[in-house]
Amino acid sequence: MTVRRDFKEPARCRPDLVIGRDEMFGQAREQLTRGGSVLLHGPAGIGKSTVLRALAAENGGAARTVLRCSATESESHLPFLALADLLGLVLDEVSGKLPAAQLTALESALTGRGESTLQRDGLALRLAVLSALRALAAEGPVLIVADDVQWLDSASAELLGFAARRLGETPVRMLCAVRTEGQEYDRHLRASPPDTLALRVNPLTRTQVSELLGHRGYTGLPRSTVRDIHRTSGGNPLFALELGRALSENPTPPRPGEPLPVPTSLRTLVLNRLEMLSDEARRTLLVASAGARPTPALLRAAGRENAEAETAQAAALGLLATEPEGPAVRFAHPLISAALYAEAPAHERRAAHAALSEAASDPIERARHLALATTGTDPRTANSLAEAAALARDRGAPSVAASLGLLAARHTPADGTPDPDARRLQAAEDAITAGELDLARDIARDVLTRATVPADRVRAWIIVIDTAGHAMTEVDSVFPQALADAGEDPKLLALIHYQLTWRALLVDGDFDQAREEAAHSAALAARADDRYNELMALAFQAQIETLMGHPDAPATIKRALTEPQDPRVACHHNGAGYSRFRWLIMSDQLSEARATVTALLREVQRRGSVESEVHFLRGVAETELRSGHCGRALDLARESLMLARDTGIGEVASAVLTSLCEASGGDVERALELAREAVEHAERDGDQMYVSRGLAALGYAQLVAGDAEGTVRSLRRVRELEDGLGITDPARGRWQGDLAEALVRIGELREAQDVVDVTREQALRLGRESVLAVVDRAEALVRAARGEHEAALARLTSVQDRLAKLGYGLEEARTAFAVVQLRTRLPRPTSYDEAARLFRRCRALPWLRQVDAATARPVVAPEQPAPVPTADALEGLASMERQVAALVMEGATNREIAARLFISVKTVEATLTRVYRKLGIRSRVDIVRLAAGRRTE
């Protein structure tokens, strides 16, 4: 293998660090693995070279010879330079295999000795390159890695293309990258092997930009700043990293409305064409860069009389993009706008904003421009901004409201009413609504450094607690300080006790304490005549009682829904509407639950409340999953998870639900990964509730994956946790049937029956019909394992009908699958068609694959039930075999038997194999049947 000295792979280019390129990387890997070639294309800085190096590092090991070149613009005029990079180090290896004329031409081109040219030695050179590659490939596969193909000297490009088109089945692969702005990669594709796969390297998403910045050490950036970096960079990794570096080197981060610091390297890259503009055209572009949605009409209204001609000039230089479908003035790349704005002197920027404050028609835009045109405090500007923030809030744009609120605080005099800190706290609350938790926390901490008014301090403490999410152990020290600031004020105390409700629930796992805190918060709020917080506390109390299976839950929901209502509570994710949704879905009223949560989702999307949107997306997804619409549920769950990760809100809960949906309708491996991630995150946060939820999702994914023992381990722990938490409503997690089924699979029939009995008692008390149906299915499996096939079949048929009537499509399909699996043991015709049809209707792909696997197994004549050996047969066993068989009869697992007899698990398994052979039986279930026969004698 040959590797150029200056082209060694940096450690960071390992495939696992190619952020945001998983799908494209997989396509390229598959193409290269089957012997094809790949051409990566995209604009400058988009990450082509990173992907190229990672692919070369991964695929280079499979090649005997790796030939590399990386061209530069400054060297593109030198003929045969790229050819020398590719073949210079292997010339001695192939020289003896080339005809004399070809060797002479190639040596002349590679060494520069002589006057070889394409015009003079064209055919000999072309054939020499082709022959050299064939000679190398005869010894083993060849990989050609070429970066920046657009800068290849024309002679090398011509020779390489000639050979590539004629290699045929020769084991030579090409891995190339070329800079393009559009679809002009076609001409480079024509110079590649016919089977070359062209892949465009696209911009990164905001989440991927955040991951990239964190990987490169630019951590701790607020999400709002990451959002600005993504917007300004256009998702270009190089531009994003340069902006991140500039921010890290800037001691004071930009304030709202101020541009990101654009480093000189990027300014030079994007602004060199500005020198060709007239001064007037440049001023017009500055006004356009300051506007939110600039149009020629807006620019004229802002005093730029020749806007059309000046923007046309800029478009001709590639600074502006044409908009055939509308009149908007759009920069060719967001970075051009940012760099132009950052480059302009402060007084010119203020003049542009002043002009736009008069020209803009939207009151929010007018207020923003007025603020950016004004220096120092100004009550008129501050009030205008506060009114604009309220308007943005009403329009469902909380992020805009937060930005405007901070601008209002900046322009508010210290003795103004309301004071600057009150406006900052309102901006922080808007930031929470928008999902910008880092910004909200920073604002609250800043206010706490100087605030003396108890109401302001408690309000700031609540913001700090809210931004902690489920990681409430991180803010334990806040509660005593907040209680001290609240004094005896019932309104302030109600706020703190509402947060203590969350702490009791998430950290302590104490439902009784949480219920008491919620009731106390509601009483305090009522005493203070604070209807909003009274309703919030009552709604939370109702949710807790629902999870507990408490008989007062319906009455508390009714109290939370009585008039007068507050519209802010009606669609809040912890409001009475959501409490009612949870009650409906746990009570098997799926249609009404779907209608309720869908209406809530539409309203919060209209209002722009990101946190509530994450919750309600999960609610709709859960309803679709219960109804057996697995594909739709998976789409919604993935959307919720993406939004949760983008904002840092509800990540664990969204990962849990997405795991359940993946296991039902998507990728089981992904389901296992998400569930383990959720458990790890919840354990790190000290969140006992979601440790339980994550383990329940993990157990289900393990069951679908065929890992019954893993399912039992996970769900036994869930059972233990929920017993400790005091959760007695089996409709909360719906894991009990999965645990019982997995226990049957591993032969633990006694424990499976215990799970069924306990769950049935709880479900009967609360009227949970779907849970009763599922545990009846599990009990049928227990009876089938004991040999009671006909009774089990009758029970399963009944369960399938009940689940169909309740609308639980996936559970109905699972029951149909259990029916057909049981029928294969009976002497009667069997078909998987019904189970397959039901799973297909649900789009339950992992389950459908299980049906396909069962169908593919060879059809054999139905087996008769294995004869139950008599008790006398045990006398023929050796001493160790009798002991092992006796413990199996007691329901002990192989691990428990090994521990009790001081032997290894492998010894237990080998002993059981001998027992089966001597008794003429097939499994430990038959030993259990023997035990049952002995008890009836």
N, C-alpha and C positions, 0 to 999 in steps of 0.2 A: 504494500500500500504506500502511496506517496502523498505526503501532506506538506504543503508549502509552509515554510517556517513562520511566515507572518499571518497565517490563516488558522492558527490553532483555536479550538473552541473555548471561549470563556466559560467558567463554571456555571454562570447564571443562565446559560442557554440550554440547560437540560430541558427535555420535553415537558416535565411537570411544572416548569416555570413559564411556559408560553401561555400567558394569561389571556383568557377570553377566546382562545383559538381551538378549543377542543374539537368541535365538529369539523372544521377545515383540516385540522391536523390529522384527524381520523381518516378523512377522505384521501389525503395525500399519502398517509401511511399505507392504506389499502392499495392505492395505485402503485406505489413503489414495490410493495411486497409481491404483487403479481407480475412484476417485471416491466411496468409502464414508466412513463416519464411525467414530470410535474413542472408547470410554469406558474409561479406566483406573481401576481401583478397588483399594483395599487399605487397611490400617490406617495410622495416623499414623506418619510417619517412614520408611515403607517405600521411598520413592524415586519416588513418582508424579510429583511436580513436576519432578524431574530428567529423567525419561523424557519428560514432556510438553514441556519446553523443548527437548530434543534433537530430538524429532519436529517441533516447530514450526519450529526452525531449518532442518531439512532440507527440509521440505515448503513452507515459506513462500515460497520463490522461485518455485514453480509457480503461486502465486495472485496475481491482480492486487491483491486487497484482503485484508488480514489484520485481523480484528477480535478484540480481546482483552479479557478481564476476569479479575480474580483477587480473589475475595471474601474477607472476613474475618468472624469471628464477631461482633466488636464493631459491625460496620456492617450486619449482616444484617437489622436492623429498619427500615432506611431504604428506602422503596419506590422502585423504578425506578433504584436506584444502579447495578446491574450493566448495565441497559439503557443508561444514560448512558455507562458505560465503553465499551460495544460500539458504539453508534451516534452518540455525541456529536460525534466528529470528522468524520463523513461526512454529517451532516444537511444541510449546504449542497449536497452533491453530489446528494442524492436528492430534495431538497425540491420541485424543479420537476416531479418525476415522480409525486407523490402527489396524490390528490384532496384538496380543501380541508379536508373534515371530518377525514380521516385525518392530514393534516399538522398541523392545529390540536391534535388530541389528542396526537400524538407530541411536538410542540414543548413542550406544557404538561408532559408527563411528564418530558422530558429536562432542561428548564430549571428546573422547579420553579415557574414563573410560572403562576398559575391553580390550579385545584383538580382536576386530572385524577385519576380513580381508576378501578380496574377495574370497580367496581360501576356507575359513572356513564358511563364512556366505553369500556366493555369491548370491544364489537365493533369500534369505530373504531380503538382501540389495537391490537387483535390484527391487524386487516387492515393497519394501518400498518406494523407490524414485518415482516409477510410481504411487503408491497409493497416496502418498503425493501430487503430482502434480494434480491428478484427484480430490482429496478432495478440494484443493484450487480452481480449475477451476469450481467446482460445485457451489461455492459462487460468481463467476464472472471471467471474462477473466484474464489470467496470461501472463505476458511478462517476459521472461528470457533474461537478457542482460549480455553477457560474452565477455570481451575484452582479447586480447592476448591469444587466445585459445591454441596456440602452447605451452604455458607454463603450461597448466592445468596438475595437477598430474594425473598419468595414471589411478588411481582408480576412481577419480571423472569423468574423461573423459569417462571411460567405463560405469559407472552408468548412466550418462547423455545421452549417446548414446543409451543405452538400452531403456530408457524411451521414448526418442524422436521417436524412430522407432515404438513405440506401442501406441502413443497418439491418433492416428486416428483423429476423429472429435472433440476431446476434445479441448476447446478454450485456448490452450497454444501456444504462439508464441515464437520463439527464434530469437534474434538479436545478432549475434556474429561477431567478427573480429579476423582474424588470419594472422600472418606474413608469407608471402610466397615470393619466388623469381621467381617461374615459375608457373606451373600448379599443383603443389603438394597439392593444396587445396582439391583435390578429397578425400583424406582420412579423412579430417575433414567434408566434405560434407556427407560422409557415416555415420557419427555420429550425423547427423542432421535429422529433420523430412523429410519425402519423398518429400514434396512440397517446400523445401528450394530453394530460388533463390540465386545463387552465383554471386556476382558483384565484378569485379576487380577495385580497386581504381587506376586510371592511373595518370601519371605525369601531372602537370599543364602546360598550354601554357605560352608563354612569357607574354602575356597580363594579364593572371591570376596571374602570379608571381608578376607582377608590382602592381596589385590590392591588393594582399596579403601583400606585403611590405608596401604599403601606409596605409593599415588598421592597421598594427602593429606599425605605427609611423615612419617608415623608408622612409620619404618623401624627395623630392628634389633630388633624385638620377638621374643623367643623363640617358637618354634612352640607351646609349651605355653601361653604367655600369649595368643597369637592364638586358640588353642582355647578358652580361658576367656572371651575377649571374644565369640567366636561363640556359645558356650553362653549367656552372660549376656544378650547382646543379642537372642537368638532369631533372628539373621540380619537384624535390622532395621538398615539402613545408618546412619540417624541415631543410634541408640543405640550402635552399634559405634564410630562416629567420636567420640562424646562420651566413651566409655570410653577410647578411644585417646588422646584429648586429656588426660584426667585422668591417665593413666599417664605421658604424656610430661612432665607438669608435676610429677609426684611424684618427688622425688630418690631415694627408696629403693623399689624394686619390692616388691610383696607377697611374703612367704615362703610356702612350701607350707602349704596349709590356711587362709591368710588370704584375706579377700575382696578382690575388685578394688575400687579406689577409685571409688565411684560419685559423679559430680559432682552438685553441688547442683541443676543444671538438670534432671537426670533424677530425682533424689530427689523434687523438687517435682512432677514430672510423674506419677510412679507412686504416691506415698505420700499424696497429699492425702485419699484416701478412708479412710486409717487413723485419721484423727481421729474418725471416726464409730464406731470400735470401742471396746468396753470395754477397760480395762487388762488384764483377764485374757485376753480374746480375743487381744489383741496379743501377750501373752507366749506364748500357744499357737502363734501364727503364727511367732514367733521360734524356738521349738523345731522347728517344721516346716521352717523355712528352714535350720536347722543340720543336719538329717537328710538322708541320701542318698535314701531311699525312704520318706518318712513315711506312716504309716497311722494311722487313729484309735486302733487298738490300741496302736501304738508310742507315740503321744502320751499315752495313758492310763498306760502303763507308765512313762513319764517324768514322771509326776506331774500331768498335765493331766487332771483328773477329768471336766471338762465338755467334752472335746474335740469331740464330735459337734455340740453346740449352738453352740460357738464357731466351728467351721469352717463351719457352715451360715450363721452370721451373716456371715462373711467372703465366702462364696460369693454371698450375696445382694447384697453390695456390689461384686461383680465382681472381687474380689481372688483368689479361688480358682476353678478350673474344676471342673465336676462330672465324675466318672468313672463313667459308667454301666456299664462293663465291669469294674470292679474297685474295691477299697476305698482306693486310693491317694489321698493329699491332694496335689493338684497346683496350683501357682500359675498364674494366668491368663497370666502372662508371666514368664519367668525373671528379668527385671529387677526385678520386684516382690520376689522372694525375696532377690536380691542387695542391693537398696537397703534392705530391712527389716533384713537382717543387718548391713550396714555402718552403719546408723543407730543400732543398739543400743550401749549402753555396753559396754566390754570385760568388766566383771564379770558382766553379764547373759549375754553370749555364753558365757563360761566356765561359768556355772551351767547353761546349756542343754546344753552338751557333757558336763558331768559327769552330768547326768540321763540323757542318751542312752548314755553309756558303761556304765551299769548296765542300761538297758532293751534295748539292741540285742542281737539273737541271734547275728549274724554276728561272728566273732572279729576280722575285719579292721575292721569298723565300730567295734567296741568299742575297739580299740586306737587308731584315729584320733581318736575322741572323747576318750579318756583323754589323749592328747597335747595336744589343743586346750584341754583343761580344766586342764592343768598348766603352771605357770610354772617356769623355771629347769631345771637338770639334775636327772635322777632316774633312777638305774640301772634300777629296776623298770619304769618307763614305757618307757625306751629298749629294754630287752630285749623287752618286749611288742610294741613297734613293729617290731623287727627280725624277730621271729617272724611277725608279720602280713605283713611284706614278703615273706618267704620263701613264705608261703602264697599270696599274690597272684601271685608268680612262677610257682608250680606250677600255679595256676589259669589261667595264660595272660593275666595282666593286668600286663604289665611297667610300664606307665605308673603304675598304682596302687602297684606295688612301689617305683618310683623316689620317688614322693611320700612314702610311708611311710618309706623309707630315709633321706631327708633329715630327716624329723621325728625319727627315731631318733638321727641324728647330733646334732641340736640338743639332745636331752635326755641325751646321753652325756657323762659327766664327762671332762675332759681326760686323766685317767690311767686311763680305763676300758679294758676288754678285750672286744672289739676297740676301738681308739681311734676318735674321731669321724671322722677322715679316712678310715680304712678303710671305714667305713659310707658315707661320701660317695662314695667311688670305686665301691662296689657299686651305689649309687643311680645313678651316672653310667652304668655298664654296663647297668643296667636301662633307663635313658633311651634309650640307643642301640638296644636291642632294640625299644623302643616307637616308634622313629623320631624321638625328640625330641633331635636332634643339637645344637642350640644350647644346650639345658640341660646336656647331658653335657659339652660343651666348656667351658662356664662353670664347672662344678663342678671339672673337672680343672685348669683354670688357677688356680682359687682354691686348690686343694690344693698345687699346685707352689710357691705363694708362701711356704709354711712347712714342707713335708715335708722330712725329712732321711733317712728310711729308704730305701735304694736300691730295695727292692721297691715301695714306695709311689710313688716318683718314676717308675720305669719304667712302672708300671701307669698312672699319669696321662699320661705321654707317649704311650703306646699309644692311650689314649682320644682325645687330641688328634689323633693321626694318623688314627684310625678316622673321626673326625667330618669329616675333610677330604674323604672319599669319593674320587672319581677326580681331584680337583684337588690332587694330591700335591706339585706344585711349590710350593704355598703353605706346606708344612711341611718343606721341605728342611733348614732350620736345626735342626729337632728331632732328626734322627738322630744327629749328633755328640754332642749333650747326652745323649740316651738311652743311647748306647754308653758314654759316660763314666760315667754313673750305674750301668750294669750291671756294670762291671768285668770280672771273670773268671767270673761266675756263669752256668753254662750254661743254666739255666732262663730267666733274664732275657734272655740273648743270643738264645735261640731265638725269643722274642717279637719282638725287633727285626729279626732276619734274616727272619722271616716277612713283616714289613712291607716290608723291602727287596726282597723278591720282587715285591711289588706295584709298587714304584717302578721296578724294572728293566723290568717288563712295560709299565706305563702311560706312564711318562715317557720312558724310553730306547728302548722298543720292542725290547729285546734279550731274545729268548726263551732263548737259551743262558745268559745271565747269570741270568735269572729262574729257570731250572731248577736252576742251581747253588745259588742262594740258598735255594730251597725244600728241596733235598736237605740242605744244611748246617743249616737250621733243624730238620729232622726228626732229624738225627743229634744235635744239641745237646739237643733235648727228650728223646730216648731216653737220653742220658747222664745227664740230670737226673731220669730216671724220671717224666717228665711225659707221660703217655699221651695226654691230650687234645690238647696242642699238637703232639705227634708225628703224631697222626692228621690234624690239620688241615693240617700241612705236607705230608704224603704225598698227601693229597687234592688240594692245590693243585698239587703237582708233577705229578700225574696229569692234571689239567686242562691244564697247560701242554704236556705231552707230546702230549696229544690234539690240541691246536691245531697243534702243530708237525708232526703226522704222524709222531711219533717211534715207533720199533718197541717201545720199552720201556713204552709207555702201558698196555697190558693188565696187564703184570706189576705196575706201580706201583699200579694200581687194586686188584689182588688184595691187595697188601701193605696198602693202606689199609683194606681190608675184613676183614682177619684179626682174630681175637680176641686179647686182650680189646678190646671196643669201648667207646665212651663214648656214652651216649644223647644228650648235647649235640651231638656231632659228627654223629650219624646223620641228623639233619634240618636241619643247618646248610647255608646256601646255598653255602658253600665246602667242604662236607664230601664224604665219599666217595660218598654217595648221589647227590649232584648230579653228581659226576664221572662216575659210572656212567651217569646219564641222558644226559649229553652224548655219551658214547661210543656209547650205544645209538642216539641220534637221528642221529649222523653215520654210523653203520653200517647205516642203513636198517631198523632194528628198531623200527618206529613203534609197534606195539601195546604192546610191552614198555616202550618209553620213556614212552608215555602213562600206563601203569599205575604206573610208578615215580614220575614227577613228580606225579601226582595224589595218590598216597599221601603224598608229602612235603608237598604243599600242605595237605592236611587236617590233618596233624600240627602244622605251624607255625601254622595258624589256631587250632588248639586251644590252643597255647602262647602265642599273642599276639605272635609274633615278626614285627614289621612288615617289617623288612628282608628276611628270608627269604621272607615272603609275596610281596613285590614280585617277587623273583627267580623264585619257583616259578609265580606267575601267568603270567609271561612264558614259562616253560618249557612250561606247558600250552598257552598260545596258540600257541607255535611248533609244537608237535606237531600241533595242530588245523589249522594253516595248511599244513603239509607234507602232511597227510592229505586236504587239499582241503575242509575244513569252514570256509570263509572267514567265514561269518557268526558262528559260534561263536568263531573265533579273534579276530575284530574286537571282539566284546563283551569277551572276556578281556583283550585288549591295552589297550582303553580303560580298563578297570577298573584294570589295572596302572599305566597312565600317571596316572590320577587319584590313586591312592594314592602314587605316586612324587612327584608334584608337591605333594601335601599334606604329605609328610614330608621332602622334599628328598633322598630316597634313590633312586639309580638312575634319575634323570630322563632322561639321555641314552640309556641302554639301552632304556628303555621307549618313548621317542620313536622310536627306530630301529625297534623291532618294530611299534609301532602304525602307522608309515609303511608298512611292508611289508603289513600287514593292510588298511589303508585302500586302498592301490593294488590289492589283490587283491579286496576285497569291499566297499569303501565309497566314499569320496570321493577322487578322484585329486588334486584341488587341495590337499586337506588333507594327503594323503600327501607331496606336494612340500614343503609348508610345514613339516611335522614333520621331514622329512629335512634340510632346510636348517638348521633350528633345531638339530638334533642335531650337525651338522657344525660349526656356529659355536660351539656350547657346548664340544664336544670340543677344537676348536682353541684356544679360550680357556683350557681346563684343561691344555693340553699333553698330551692323552690320544691317543697315536698309534693305539692299537687302535680306539678308537671314532671317530676321524676316518675310518678305513678302513670301519668298519661303517656309519657314516652316509652316506658316499659310495656304498656299495653299495646302500643303500635308496633314495638319490636316483636312482641310475642306473636301478633297476627302475621307480620311479614315472615317470621320464621315458620309458621304453620303453612303458609302458602308456598314457601321455599322447600317444604318437605322435612324441616328440621323439628321433629316433634319434641325431642329432648330439650332443644333450645327454647322452644315455646313454653314448655313446662317450667324451666328455670326462670324465665322472664315473668310469667304470669303468676307463679307462686309468690314471687316477690311483690307483685301488684296486690295480690290478695292480702299479704301481710301488711303492706303499707296502708291500704284502704281500711283494713280493720283498725289500725292504729289511728287513722285520721277520723274515724267515725262516719265514713261514707257507707250508707246502707241502701242506696238506690242503685240497683244493678243497671238501670238504663243510663247511668252517667258515663260508664266506660264500655259496657257491653262486651267485656272480655271473657265472661264466665263460661259461655258455650265453647269458646276456643280452647280454654284451659281443659275443660272436661273432654273435648274431642282429642286433644293431644295426649291426655292421660290414658285414654282408651288405646291410642296407637302404641304406647309403650307398655301396655299391660297393667297399668295402675287402676284397676277397675273400682276398687274400694274408695280411693280418693276421688275418682271421677264421680261416683254416685254421691259422695258427700258434697261436692261442689254443686251438683244438681239439686240436692235436697235443700241446702242453705239458700241458694239463689231462688228456688221456687217459692220458698216461704216469704222472702223479701218481695218478690215480684207480685205474689198474690195479695200481699198487704197493700201494695201501691197501685195495683191494677195495671201492671206493665205487660200487656198482652204479647207484644213481639218478643220480649225477653222470655216469657213462659213458653212460647213456641220454640225458641232456640234451645232452651234447656231440655224441652221434651225431645228434640232431635238428638241432643247429646245423650239423654237417657236411652233412647232407642239404640244408639251405637253401643252403649254399655250392654244392653240386653242381647244385641247381636253377637258381641264378643263372648257372651256366656252361652251362646248356642241357641238362643230363643229367636230364631230367624223370622218366623212368621209373625210373631207379636211385634218384633222390631219393625218389620216391613209395614204392618198396619199403622203403627204409630208414625212412621216417617211420611206415609201417604197423607195422613191427617194433618201433619205439621206443614207439609207443602201447601195444602189448600188454605190453611189459616194464614200463612205468610203472604200468599198471593192476595187474599182479601184485604190484608192490612197494607199492601202496597210495598212490601220489602222485596224488591225484585232480585237483589243479589242473594239474599238469604233463601229465597224460594229456589233459585238456581242451585245453590249449594245443597239444598235438601234433595232436589231431583237427582243430583250427582250421587248423593249418599244412597238413594233408592236403587239406582242402577248398579252401583258397586255391590250392594247387598244381594241384588238379584243374580249377580254372576255366581253367587255361592249356592243358588237354588236351582233345581232341575226344571227351568222354564226359560222361554225365549227372552233374550235381553238385547236392548238397543240403547246406545248413548245419544240418539238423535234428540230426545227431549231435553236432556241436560245441555247438550251443545247449543240447541236453539235458544234456550234461556240465557246461557252465558253470552252468546253472541248478541242477543237483544240488549244485554247490559253493557256490552263492550268490555266484559271482564276478561281481558286477554290472558293474564296469568292463569286464571282458572280454566279458560278454554284450552290452553296448552296442556293442562293436566288431562282434560278429556281426550284431546288428540293423542296423548301418550298412551292412555288406557285403551283407546280404540286401535292403536297400532300394535298392541300386544297380540300374539297369536291366539285365535279363538280355540278353546279346548272344550271338550265335553264337560258339562257341569259336574262338579265333584259332589259326592255324597258327604254329609258331615262326618268328620272323623269319629270313629267309635271311641266312646269314653272308656278308658281302661278301668278295670276294677281296682278296688283298694288292695286286693291281693297282689296286683302287679308290682306294687311298691316293694314287696318283700324281695323281689329279684334284683333290686338295685344295690349297688355298693353303699357303704356307710356314708361317704361324702355325698353321693348322688341323692340319697334319701334326705339328708340334711338340707341340701340346696332345694330339692323339690318341696319340702315342708315349708321352707321360708317363702318360696314363690306362692304357695297356697295362702300364706298369711298376707300376701300383697307386697312383700318387700321388693325393692328394685335390685338390680344387679350390683350396684354400688353399695347398697345397704347390706346385702348378703355378704359381699366381700369383707366389709368392715366387721360384721358379726362373727364370721368364721376365720378372720385373719388370713385371708387369701387374696389374690389379685382378681381384678374384674375379668381379665382374660381367662383365668382359671374357672371362674363362675360360668363364663360363656361356653367354654369347652365342656364343662361338666353337664350343662343343660343340653348341649348337642347330643351327648351320650344318653341322657335321660329320654329325650325325644325318640331316639332310635330304639331304645329298649322297650319303651311303652307303646311305640307305634303311633305317635302323635306328631303334630307339626309345630306347635307353638306353646308358649307359657299360658295362653288362654285355655288350652285343653287341660293343663294342670289345674287351673282355677275351676274348670268344670268338674274335674275329679274331686276337688275339695268340696264343691257344692253337693256332689253325689254322696260323699261320705257323711255330710251333715244331715242328709235326709234319711239315712239308714236307721 
